[in-house]
Amino acid sequence: MNFMATILSEQLKQQQEGIAEAIAQPLWQKAAAFAAHVHASEVPAGETPPSLAQATRVALTIASLYHCPEPPVLATALLHNVMDKSEVSFEELCDHFGRQIATRVERLSHEPELHTDVHLKRLHSCDWQTRLIKLADAADTLDHNEDELESRIMRTTQVLELAFGEEEPVVRAQRHLTELLENVRLHTAG
């Protein structure tokens, strides 16, 4: 096997180990079950709710690409949109998952009447784990279809400002999001 193939193989192996480690955690399983229950009303029975699928992609990105297998971070990622998409309260999240996770979910929730700049300013003062979830969320949102691509590029560029600090997962997220933005810009220019 050549050098590049060896490196890619090792990276893939690390990602798979990160995913396996993440989904084996009891907190992951509890958060996934809760999110699935909350989002179930979004679609007919038997279909995967888009909000649950998106939250799962965010959590898997954090575990596999950003190498952050911390159970509270992954649980928060799985739950990050439940307050936006349902009637789940802060108190309910506290009861099920504790104050730290509930606070992170609340901070990540975007109140409809709140301007995006204010929301991002609030996130700027959050811990790196909360900002990491927002970075993964932005990466996932950017990596979709062509609809409203210019506005998604602009929002993602704003979110990229949350990628500060020396924590390795944040550095990885910053690199990932920057590469995604560059690729999308090249695609739209070409």
Residue pairs with C-beta under 8 A, 6 or more apart in sequence:
1 9
14 64
14 67
15 64
15 65
16 64
18 63
18 64
18 67
18 69
19 60
19 63
19 64
21 63
21 69
22 28
22 59
22 60
22 63
22 64
22 69
22 74
23 29
23 32
25 69
25 71
25 74
26 71
27 71
27 72
27 74
27 75
27 97
28 59
28 71
28 74
28 75
28 78
30 75
30 96
30 97
31 74
31 75
31 76
31 78
31 79
31 97
31 101
32 56
32 78
34 79
34 82
34 96
34 97
35 51
35 52
35 55
35 78
35 79
35 82
36 49
36 52
38 82
38 85
38 86
38 88
39 49
39 51
39 52
39 55
39 82
39 85
39 86
40 49
41 86
42 49
42 50
42 51
42 52
42 85
43 49
43 50
51 81
51 85
54 81
54 137
54 140
54 141
55 77
55 78
55 79
55 80
55 81
56 78
57 140
58 77
58 78
58 80
58 133
58 136
58 137
58 140
59 74
59 77
59 78
59 136
61 136
61 139
61 140
61 176
62 68
62 73
62 74
62 77
62 132
62 133
62 136
62 169
63 69
63 74
65 172
65 173
65 176
66 132
66 136
66 169
66 170
66 172
66 173
66 176
67 168
67 169
67 172
68 74
68 129
68 132
68 169
70 129
72 98
72 100
72 101
72 104
72 129
73 129
73 132
73 133
75 97
75 101
76 101
76 104
76 105
76 108
76 129
76 130
76 133
77 133
77 136
79 93
79 97
79 101
79 105
80 104
80 105
80 108
80 109
80 133
80 137
81 108
81 109
82 88
82 93
82 105
83 89
83 90
83 93
83 105
83 106
83 109
84 109
84 110
90 102
90 103
90 105
90 106
91 102
93 101
93 102
93 105
93 106
94 102
104 126
104 127
104 129
104 130
104 133
107 122
107 123
107 126
107 130
108 123
108 130
108 133
108 134
108 137
110 116
110 119
111 119
116 155
116 158
117 158
120 158
120 159
120 161
120 162
123 130
123 131
123 134
123 162
124 131
124 161
124 162
128 165
128 167
128 169
128 170
131 162
131 163
131 165
131 170
132 167
132 169
132 170
132 173
134 159
134 162
135 159
135 160
135 162
135 163
135 170
135 173
135 174
135 176
135 177
136 173
137 159
138 155
138 156
138 159
138 160
138 177
139 156
139 173
139 176
139 177
139 180
141 152
141 155
141 156
142 152
142 153
142 156
142 177
142 180
142 181
142 184
143 180
144 152
149 184
149 188
150 188
153 181
153 184
153 185
153 188
156 177
156 180
156 181
157 181
159 177
160 174
160 177
160 178
160 181
163 170
163 171
163 173
163 174
163 177
164 170
